Amino acid sequence: MNNDAYNGGGGGEHKPDDARTRAALLAHIRHELSSPINAIIGYSEMLIESPAGDDASEFRADLEKILSAGQLLRARVSDLLHPARTDTPDLDLDSFGAHVRHELRTPINAVIGYSEMLIEDAADAPQHAELVADLHKTQAAARELLELIEDIVRFSDLEANSANLCAPNAGVSSMIANLVSTIHAIDDAHVRPQERGGLVLVVDDSETNRDILARRLSREGYEVECAADGALALEAVAARKFDLVLLDIMMPGLNGYQVLERLKATPELRDIPVIMISALDEIDSIVRCIEMGAEDYLPKPFNPVILRARVEASMEKKRLRDREQAYLAQLRVEREKSERLLLNILPSAIAERLKENQGIIAESFSEATILFADVVGFTQMSAQITPVELVYLLNEIFSSFDELATRHKLEKIKTIGDAYMVAAGLPERRADHAAAMAEMALDMQDALAAFNRARNASLDIRTGINTGPVVAGIIGTSKFIYDLWGDAVNTASRMESHSTPGRIQVTAATYELLRHAYSFEARGTVTVKGKGDMPTYFLLGRK
């Protein structure tokens, strides 16, 4: 393939695909030449810096000559194969290859020659075994480099082979073809300007720099705002929610380091990605910015292609972080909903134990007070209204009872049809459990009276209370409910079923705890199934 063929035959137009192939070829050649050169420099530097160098001071001068030759090789490869020299369609590839070979052979021969002499001088001294071993490696790298320049100086042959994967250099050609196809894939998937978006703040004391950056980023589809110094930049980020900040380091007043430090110290601003832009190219400056939290660093004068790529990369990270934060926020909302739902079903102490993956949760209480209440007349009302209306009315009544249970710090256990069950003294123990339940029972009657007045209804409640030992907890693996077991629970239920509408019937155990502060009416003996005759009392009110 000659240069005319490269130009499309007879000096035709330079094709983008061919330009990419040539760029990939030259990038491969730079890489291949750089590897042995870096080895030469690396080994010679280590030999000069080695603590054993004091014992081989007579070799230092020649080692420094090897290092100088390696550094010269690196500089010449960088210069000769720079895109500015090679990115031209009328370049005579064969002449160019001969020039590369001529420029590199002399320093390569210097590396090989000095290495050979040093090996000869140090070979017989055991204390220089490490020196000799590294010199052999250095010499091998130089010979590898020499072979490479003999193989690759005929650039036109390699370029022809890149289009023919069956050629002798098919390995190189295949790699180049793969690289070019990858570039095509990246181009195809590249974000189009109209699909980009985001608000970018450009901070630079140079009006020219601000103008150039703003116009380039605007062309890429970003909304851009500018600030001429650090103070104005901080005012801007406080006023608007930016997706990215391009921040100059050297500015009067607040410099870039100080602005970056303040951004990262402010919780609501620390997640804004920041790309530092400065003429400073010291490694310490780059490291300091990254350590302070900068997303990336670009030197001035900046390469517009690299600028575009790094801005888009930073914006994409920001988009991913925003999505992650939104997802985490949604998780928190859902977790809070779950927590509220769980606390509506179970006492908070029991819910916490359940979240710790405890199995059966059961606890004995030596004394607690239990109340059962049944709405009287609700069955008759259900025959006069629709089922939906019935449920709404029952919900209104029980919701008022729930508010009372919360006010008196009692534990609602459950509702069964039109019956309501509540307990005092569990799961948190309290000495005044009987008095708290008495207040609950009296307030429930007042609440139902208010409901009747508002609804022009005539409902009543039949209430029973008992005090005694119980076991409380949850069992099973699904549809958990905090429930109570024991004779005291059964007796409280019997007090309700054997009571009369509008009255609060209590057992003798509850009466003994309340008789000094509340008024009662002795009912006498009541025959209770499974318990026999029991003395009971009606709670009338507070003394």
C-alpha positions as CSV (number, residue, x, y, z in Angstrom):
1,M,0.0,0.0,0.0
2,N,1.7,3.2,-1.1
3,N,1.0,6.8,-0.1
4,D,-1.3,7.3,-3.1
5,A,-3.4,4.4,-1.9
6,Y,-3.5,5.8,1.5
7,N,-4.8,9.1,0.1
8,G,-7.6,7.2,-1.6
9,G,-5.8,6.7,-4.9
10,G,-4.4,9.6,-6.9
11,G,-4.4,12.0,-4.0
12,G,-8.0,11.6,-3.0
13,E,-9.5,13.0,0.2
14,H,-8.1,11.9,3.5
15,K,-10.6,9.4,5.0
16,P,-11.5,9.5,8.7
17,D,-11.3,5.7,9.0
18,D,-7.8,5.7,7.5
19,A,-6.7,8.5,9.8
20,R,-7.9,6.5,12.8
21,T,-6.1,3.4,11.6
22,R,-2.9,5.4,11.2
23,A,-3.4,7.0,14.7
24,A,-3.9,3.6,16.2
25,L,-0.8,2.3,14.4
26,L,1.4,5.1,15.7
27,A,-0.1,4.8,19.2
28,H,0.9,1.1,19.1
29,I,4.4,1.9,17.9
30,R,4.8,4.5,20.7
31,H,3.7,2.0,23.2
32,E,6.0,-0.7,21.9
33,L,9.0,1.5,21.9
34,S,8.3,3.0,25.3
35,S,8.3,-0.3,27.2
36,P,12.0,-1.2,26.7
37,I,13.0,2.5,27.1
38,N,11.2,2.7,30.4
39,A,13.0,-0.6,31.4
40,I,16.4,1.0,30.6
41,I,15.7,4.1,32.6
42,G,14.1,2.2,35.5
43,Y,17.0,-0.2,36.0
44,S,19.7,2.4,35.6
45,E,18.0,4.7,38.1
46,M,17.7,1.9,40.6
47,L,21.4,1.0,40.2
48,I,22.4,4.6,40.7
49,E,20.1,4.9,43.8
50,S,20.9,1.5,45.2
51,P,22.6,1.4,48.7
52,A,25.1,-1.0,47.1
53,G,26.2,1.8,44.8
54,D,28.7,2.9,47.4
55,D,30.6,-0.3,46.9
56,A,30.6,0.2,43.1
57,S,31.3,3.9,42.9
58,E,33.7,3.3,40.0
59,F,30.7,2.3,37.9
60,R,28.6,5.3,38.6
61,A,29.8,7.4,35.7
62,D,29.0,4.8,33.2
63,L,25.6,4.1,34.8
64,E,24.7,7.8,34.5
65,K,25.7,7.6,30.8
66,I,23.2,4.7,30.4
67,L,20.5,6.7,32.2
68,S,21.2,9.7,30.0
69,A,21.0,7.6,26.8
70,G,17.6,6.2,28.0
71,Q,16.2,9.6,28.8
72,L,17.4,10.8,25.3
73,L,15.6,7.8,23.7
74,R,12.4,8.6,25.6
75,A,12.5,12.3,24.5
76,R,13.2,11.4,20.9
77,V,10.4,8.9,20.7
78,S,8.0,11.4,22.2
79,D,9.1,14.0,19.8
80,L,9.4,11.9,16.6
81,L,6.0,10.1,17.0
82,H,4.1,13.1,18.3
83,P,0.7,13.4,16.5
84,A,1.6,16.9,15.4
85,R,4.4,15.4,13.3
86,T,2.6,12.3,12.0
87,D,-1.1,13.4,11.6
88,T,-0.7,14.5,7.9
89,P,-1.9,12.5,4.9
90,D,1.1,13.4,2.7
91,L,3.7,12.0,5.1
92,D,6.2,9.7,3.3
93,L,6.0,6.8,5.7
94,D,9.1,5.0,4.6
95,S,11.3,8.0,4.7
96,F,9.9,8.9,8.1
97,G,10.6,5.3,9.3
98,A,14.2,5.6,8.2
99,H,14.6,8.9,10.1
100,V,13.2,7.3,13.3
101,R,15.7,4.5,13.0
102,H,18.6,6.9,12.4
103,E,17.7,9.0,15.4
104,L,17.3,6.1,17.8
105,R,20.2,3.8,16.9
106,T,23.0,5.9,18.4
107,P,21.6,6.2,22.0
108,I,20.6,2.5,21.8
109,N,24.1,1.5,20.9
110,A,25.4,3.6,23.8
111,V,23.2,1.7,26.2
112,I,24.4,-1.6,24.8
113,G,28.1,-0.6,24.8
114,Y,28.3,0.8,28.3
115,S,26.3,-2.2,29.6
116,E,28.7,-4.6,28.1
117,M,31.7,-2.8,29.5
118,L,30.2,-2.7,33.0
119,I,29.3,-6.4,32.9
120,E,32.8,-7.3,31.9
121,D,34.3,-5.1,34.7
122,A,32.0,-6.4,37.4
123,A,31.4,-10.0,36.4
124,D,34.2,-11.5,38.5
125,A,33.2,-9.7,41.8
126,P,30.6,-11.6,43.9
127,Q,29.6,-8.4,45.6
128,H,28.4,-7.0,42.3
129,A,26.1,-9.9,41.4
130,E,23.0,-7.8,41.7
131,L,24.6,-5.1,39.6
132,V,25.5,-7.5,36.9
133,A,22.0,-9.1,36.9
134,D,20.3,-5.7,36.4
135,L,22.8,-4.7,33.7
136,H,21.9,-7.8,31.8
137,K,18.2,-6.8,32.0
138,T,19.1,-3.3,30.8
139,Q,21.1,-4.7,27.9
140,A,18.3,-7.0,27.0
141,A,15.9,-4.1,26.9
142,A,18.2,-2.2,24.6
143,R,18.5,-5.1,22.2
144,E,14.7,-5.5,22.2
145,L,14.4,-1.9,21.3
146,L,17.0,-2.3,18.5
147,E,15.0,-5.2,17.0
148,L,11.8,-3.2,17.3
149,I,13.0,-0.2,15.3
150,E,14.3,-2.6,12.6
151,D,10.9,-4.2,12.4
152,I,8.6,-1.2,12.6
153,V,10.5,1.5,10.6
154,R,8.7,0.4,7.4
155,F,5.5,2.1,8.5
156,S,3.9,1.6,5.1
157,D,4.2,-2.2,5.4
158,L,2.6,-2.1,8.8
159,E,-0.1,0.1,7.6
160,A,-0.8,-2.2,4.7
161,N,-0.9,-5.2,7.1
162,S,-3.4,-3.4,9.3
163,A,-5.9,-4.0,6.4
164,N,-4.8,-7.6,5.9
165,L,-5.2,-9.7,9.0
166,C,-3.6,-12.7,7.2
167,A,-0.2,-10.8,6.8
168,P,2.9,-11.8,8.8
169,N,2.3,-9.0,11.3
170,A,-1.3,-10.1,11.8
171,G,-0.9,-9.8,15.6
172,V,-0.2,-6.0,15.4
173,S,-2.8,-5.6,12.6
174,S,-5.5,-7.4,14.6
175,M,-4.8,-5.3,17.6
176,I,-5.0,-2.0,15.6
177,A,-8.2,-3.2,13.8
178,N,-9.7,-3.9,17.2
179,L,-8.7,-0.5,18.5
180,V,-10.2,1.3,15.6
181,S,-13.5,-0.7,15.9
182,T,-13.6,0.2,19.6
183,I,-13.2,3.9,18.7
184,H,-16.2,3.4,16.3
185,A,-18.2,1.8,19.0
186,I,-17.4,4.7,21.4
187,D,-18.4,7.2,18.7
188,D,-21.7,5.4,18.1
189,A,-22.5,5.3,21.8
190,H,-21.3,8.8,22.5
191,V,-23.8,11.1,24.2
192,R,-25.2,13.6,21.7
193,P,-25.1,17.3,22.8
194,Q,-28.9,17.5,23.0
195,E,-28.9,14.5,25.3
196,R,-26.5,16.1,27.7
197,G,-27.7,18.4,30.5
198,G,-26.7,19.9,33.7
199,L,-25.7,23.2,35.3
200,V,-21.9,24.0,35.3
201,L,-20.2,26.8,37.2
202,V,-17.0,28.0,35.7
203,V,-14.7,29.9,38.2
204,D,-11.7,31.7,36.8
205,D,-10.3,35.2,37.2
206,S,-9.5,35.4,33.5
207,E,-12.4,36.7,31.4
208,T,-10.9,35.0,28.4
209,N,-10.8,31.6,30.1
210,R,-14.3,32.0,31.4
211,D,-15.6,32.9,27.9
212,I,-13.8,30.0,26.2
213,L,-14.9,27.4,28.7
214,A,-18.5,28.7,28.8
215,R,-18.8,28.6,25.0
216,R,-17.3,25.1,24.7
217,L,-19.5,23.7,27.4
218,S,-22.6,25.5,26.0
219,R,-22.0,23.8,22.7
220,E,-22.0,20.5,24.4
221,G,-25.5,21.1,25.8
222,Y,-24.7,22.3,29.3
223,E,-26.1,25.4,31.0
224,V,-23.1,27.5,32.2
225,E,-22.8,30.2,34.8
226,C,-19.5,32.0,35.5
227,A,-17.8,33.5,38.5
228,A,-14.8,35.8,38.4
229,D,-13.4,34.9,41.9
230,G,-13.8,32.6,44.8
231,A,-16.2,34.7,46.8
232,L,-18.6,35.0,43.9
233,A,-18.3,31.3,43.3
234,L,-19.4,30.6,46.9
235,E,-22.3,33.0,46.5
236,A,-23.3,31.2,43.3
237,V,-23.3,27.7,44.8
238,A,-25.3,28.9,47.7
239,A,-28.0,30.3,45.4
240,R,-28.3,27.5,42.8
241,K,-27.9,23.8,42.7
242,F,-24.9,23.1,40.4
243,D,-24.0,19.7,38.9
244,L,-20.3,20.5,38.4
245,V,-17.8,23.2,39.2
246,L,-14.7,24.0,37.1
247,L,-12.4,25.8,39.5
248,D,-9.2,27.7,38.8
249,I,-6.5,27.4,41.5
250,M,-4.6,30.7,41.1
251,M,-7.1,33.5,41.8
252,P,-6.9,36.7,43.8
253,G,-8.7,36.8,47.2
254,L,-10.0,33.3,47.8
255,N,-7.9,30.9,45.7
256,G,-9.1,27.6,44.3
257,Y,-7.8,25.5,47.3
258,Q,-9.8,27.7,49.8
259,V,-13.0,27.5,47.7
260,L,-12.6,23.7,47.4
261,E,-12.0,23.4,51.1
262,R,-15.2,25.4,51.9
263,L,-17.3,23.4,49.4
264,K,-16.2,20.1,50.9
265,A,-16.8,21.4,54.5
266,T,-20.4,22.3,53.7
267,P,-22.7,19.2,54.0
268,E,-25.2,20.4,51.3
269,L,-22.4,21.3,48.9
270,R,-19.8,18.6,49.4
271,D,-21.2,16.2,46.8
272,I,-20.9,18.7,44.0
273,P,-18.0,17.4,41.8
274,V,-15.2,19.8,41.3
275,I,-12.6,19.7,38.4
276,M,-9.6,21.9,39.2
277,I,-8.1,23.8,36.3
278,S,-4.7,25.6,36.6
279,A,-1.4,26.3,34.9
280,L,0.3,24.6,37.8
281,D,1.5,21.2,36.8
282,E,3.4,20.2,39.9
283,I,2.4,16.7,41.2
284,D,2.0,18.2,44.7
285,S,-0.7,20.5,43.4
286,I,-2.6,17.6,41.8
287,V,-2.3,15.4,44.8
288,R,-3.4,18.2,47.2
289,C,-6.5,18.8,45.1
290,I,-7.5,15.1,44.9
291,E,-6.9,14.7,48.7
292,M,-9.1,17.7,49.4
293,G,-11.9,16.0,47.4
294,A,-11.6,17.3,43.8
295,E,-13.1,15.0,41.2
296,D,-10.4,15.6,38.6
297,Y,-7.6,17.9,37.6
298,L,-6.9,19.6,34.2
299,P,-3.8,21.7,33.4
300,K,-3.9,24.9,31.5
301,P,-3.8,25.3,28.5
302,F,-6.4,22.5,28.6
303,N,-7.0,20.1,25.8
304,P,-10.7,20.6,24.7
305,V,-11.2,16.9,23.9
306,I,-9.9,15.8,27.3
307,L,-11.9,18.6,28.9
308,R,-15.1,17.4,27.2
309,A,-14.4,13.8,28.2
310,R,-13.6,14.6,31.8
311,V,-16.6,16.9,32.2
312,E,-18.9,14.3,30.9
313,A,-17.3,11.6,33.1
314,S,-17.8,13.8,36.2
315,M,-21.3,14.6,35.2
316,E,-22.1,10.9,34.7
317,K,-20.7,10.2,38.2
318,K,-22.9,13.0,39.6
319,R,-25.9,11.5,37.8
320,L,-25.2,8.1,39.3
321,R,-24.7,9.6,42.8
322,D,-27.9,11.6,42.4
323,R,-29.8,8.4,41.4
324,E,-28.2,6.6,44.3
325,Q,-29.2,9.3,46.8
326,A,-32.7,9.3,45.4
327,Y,-32.8,5.5,45.8
328,L,-31.5,5.7,49.3
329,A,-34.0,8.5,50.2
330,Q,-36.8,6.3,48.8
331,L,-35.5,3.4,50.9
332,R,-35.6,5.6,54.0
333,V,-39.2,6.6,53.2
334,E,-40.2,3.0,52.7
335,R,-38.3,2.0,55.9
336,E,-40.1,4.7,57.8
337,K,-43.5,3.5,56.4
338,S,-42.6,-0.1,57.5
339,E,-41.6,1.2,60.9
340,R,-44.9,3.0,61.3
341,L,-46.8,0.0,60.1
342,L,-44.9,-2.3,62.4
343,L,-45.5,0.1,65.4
344,N,-49.2,0.2,64.6
345,I,-49.2,-3.6,64.9
346,L,-46.8,-4.2,67.7
347,P,-45.5,-2.4,70.8
348,S,-42.2,-0.6,70.0
349,A,-40.2,-2.7,72.4
350,I,-41.6,-5.9,70.9
351,A,-41.0,-4.6,67.3
352,E,-37.3,-3.9,68.1
353,R,-36.9,-7.5,69.5
354,L,-38.6,-8.9,66.4
355,K,-36.3,-6.9,64.1
356,E,-33.4,-8.6,65.8
357,N,-34.8,-11.9,64.3
358,Q,-35.9,-13.3,67.6
359,G,-38.2,-16.3,67.2
360,I,-40.9,-16.8,69.8
361,I,-41.3,-13.7,72.0
362,A,-43.1,-14.4,75.3
363,E,-42.8,-12.7,78.7
364,S,-44.6,-13.2,82.1
365,F,-46.1,-10.3,84.0
366,S,-47.0,-10.9,87.6
367,E,-49.7,-8.3,87.5
368,A,-51.5,-6.5,84.6
369,T,-55.0,-5.1,84.0
370,I,-57.0,-6.1,81.0
371,L,-60.2,-4.5,79.6
372,F,-62.7,-5.9,77.2
373,A,-65.5,-3.7,75.7
374,D,-68.3,-4.6,73.4
375,V,-70.4,-2.1,71.5
376,V,-74.1,-2.9,72.3
377,G,-76.7,-2.2,69.7
378,F,-74.2,-2.4,66.8
379,T,-75.7,-5.7,65.5
380,Q,-79.2,-4.0,65.2
381,M,-77.7,-1.0,63.5
382,S,-76.0,-3.2,60.9
383,A,-79.4,-4.3,59.6
384,Q,-80.3,-0.6,58.9
385,I,-77.2,0.6,57.0
386,T,-74.8,-0.6,54.3
387,P,-71.8,-2.7,55.2
388,V,-69.5,0.1,54.1
389,E,-71.3,2.6,56.3
390,L,-71.1,0.1,59.2
391,V,-67.3,-0.2,58.8
392,Y,-66.9,3.6,58.8
393,L,-68.9,4.0,61.9
394,L,-67.1,1.3,63.8
395,N,-63.8,2.8,62.6
396,E,-64.8,6.2,64.0
397,I,-65.6,4.6,67.4
398,F,-62.5,2.5,67.7
399,S,-60.3,5.3,66.5
400,S,-61.5,7.4,69.4
401,F,-60.7,4.5,71.7
402,D,-57.2,4.3,70.1
403,E,-56.6,7.9,70.9
404,L,-57.6,7.3,74.5
405,A,-55.2,4.3,74.7
406,T,-52.3,6.4,73.5
407,R,-53.2,9.2,75.9
408,H,-53.2,6.9,78.9
409,K,-50.1,5.0,77.6
410,L,-52.0,1.7,77.4
411,E,-51.4,-1.1,74.9
412,K,-54.3,-1.8,72.5
413,I,-54.2,-5.6,71.9
414,K,-56.8,-6.2,69.2
415,T,-60.4,-5.7,68.0
416,I,-62.6,-8.7,67.4
417,G,-65.7,-7.7,65.4
418,D,-67.3,-4.9,67.5
419,A,-65.2,-5.9,70.6
420,Y,-62.2,-3.9,71.8
421,M,-59.3,-5.2,74.0
422,V,-56.7,-3.1,75.8
423,A,-54.1,-3.9,78.5
424,A,-52.2,-1.8,81.1
425,G,-48.9,-2.7,82.7
426,L,-47.3,-4.4,79.6
427,P,-45.1,-4.7,77.8
428,E,-43.7,-1.8,79.9
429,R,-44.4,-2.5,83.6
430,R,-46.1,0.3,85.6
431,A,-47.4,0.4,89.1
432,D,-50.6,2.4,88.3
433,H,-51.9,-0.1,85.7
434,A,-55.3,-0.5,87.4
435,A,-55.9,3.3,87.8
436,A,-54.8,3.9,84.2
437,M,-57.3,1.3,83.0
438,A,-60.1,2.8,85.1
439,E,-59.5,6.2,83.5
440,M,-59.6,4.5,80.1
441,A,-62.9,2.8,80.8
442,L,-64.5,6.0,82.0
443,D,-63.2,8.0,79.0
444,M,-64.5,5.4,76.6
445,Q,-68.0,5.9,77.9
446,D,-67.7,9.7,77.5
447,A,-66.3,9.1,73.9
448,L,-69.2,6.9,72.9
449,A,-71.7,9.4,74.4
450,A,-70.1,12.1,72.2
451,F,-70.4,9.8,69.2
452,N,-74.1,9.2,69.9
453,R,-74.8,13.0,70.1
454,A,-72.9,13.6,66.9
455,R,-74.6,10.7,65.0
456,N,-78.0,10.9,66.7
457,A,-77.4,7.2,67.7
458,S,-78.1,5.2,70.8
459,L,-75.1,2.9,71.1
460,D,-73.7,1.7,74.4
461,I,-70.7,-0.3,75.6
462,R,-70.5,-3.2,77.9
463,T,-67.1,-3.3,79.7
464,G,-65.3,-5.8,81.9
465,I,-61.9,-5.4,83.7
466,N,-59.7,-7.8,85.6
467,T,-56.2,-7.7,87.1
468,G,-53.9,-10.6,87.4
469,P,-50.8,-12.4,86.0
470,V,-50.6,-12.9,82.3
471,V,-48.2,-14.1,79.6
472,A,-47.7,-11.7,76.6
473,G,-45.9,-12.0,73.4
474,I,-46.0,-13.1,69.7
475,I,-46.0,-16.6,68.2
476,G,-46.0,-17.9,64.6
477,T,-44.1,-16.9,61.6
478,S,-46.5,-14.5,59.7
479,K,-49.3,-12.0,60.4
480,F,-47.8,-11.2,63.8
481,I,-50.0,-10.0,66.6
482,Y,-49.1,-9.1,70.2
483,D,-51.4,-11.2,72.3
484,L,-52.1,-12.2,75.9
485,W,-52.7,-15.6,77.5
486,G,-53.7,-16.7,81.0
487,D,-56.6,-17.0,83.4
488,A,-56.7,-13.3,84.0
489,V,-57.4,-12.6,80.4
490,N,-60.3,-15.2,80.3
491,T,-61.7,-13.7,83.5
492,A,-61.6,-10.1,82.0
493,S,-63.5,-11.4,79.0
494,R,-66.1,-13.0,81.3
495,M,-66.5,-9.7,83.2
496,E,-67.4,-8.0,79.9
497,S,-69.9,-10.7,78.7
498,H,-71.5,-10.9,82.2
499,S,-71.8,-7.1,82.5
500,T,-74.7,-4.9,81.5
501,P,-74.9,-2.2,78.8
502,G,-73.4,1.1,80.0
503,R,-71.7,-0.4,83.0
504,I,-68.0,-1.2,83.8
505,Q,-67.8,-4.5,85.7
506,V,-64.6,-5.3,87.6
507,T,-63.3,-8.2,89.6
508,A,-62.5,-8.1,93.3
509,A,-58.7,-8.0,92.4
510,T,-59.2,-4.8,90.4
511,Y,-61.6,-3.3,93.0
512,E,-59.0,-3.7,95.8
513,L,-56.5,-1.7,93.8
514,L,-59.0,1.1,93.0
515,R,-61.4,1.4,95.9
516,H,-59.5,4.2,97.6
517,A,-59.6,6.6,94.6
518,Y,-62.8,5.5,92.7
519,S,-66.4,5.0,93.5
520,F,-67.9,1.5,93.1
521,E,-71.2,-0.2,93.4
522,A,-71.2,-3.8,94.7
523,R,-73.0,-6.0,92.3
524,G,-72.8,-9.1,94.4
525,T,-72.0,-12.6,93.3
526,V,-71.9,-13.5,89.6
527,T,-71.7,-17.1,88.4
528,V,-68.9,-17.2,85.8
529,K,-68.4,-20.2,83.5
530,G,-65.4,-22.1,84.6
531,K,-64.9,-19.9,87.6
532,G,-68.0,-20.4,89.7
533,D,-69.4,-17.6,91.9
534,M,-67.4,-14.4,91.9
535,P,-68.0,-11.1,93.7
536,T,-67.9,-8.2,91.2
537,Y,-68.3,-4.5,91.3
538,F,-69.4,-1.7,89.0
539,L,-67.0,1.2,88.5
540,L,-69.0,4.4,88.8
541,G,-66.4,7.2,88.7
542,R,-63.7,9.1,90.4
543,K,-64.0,10.1,94.1
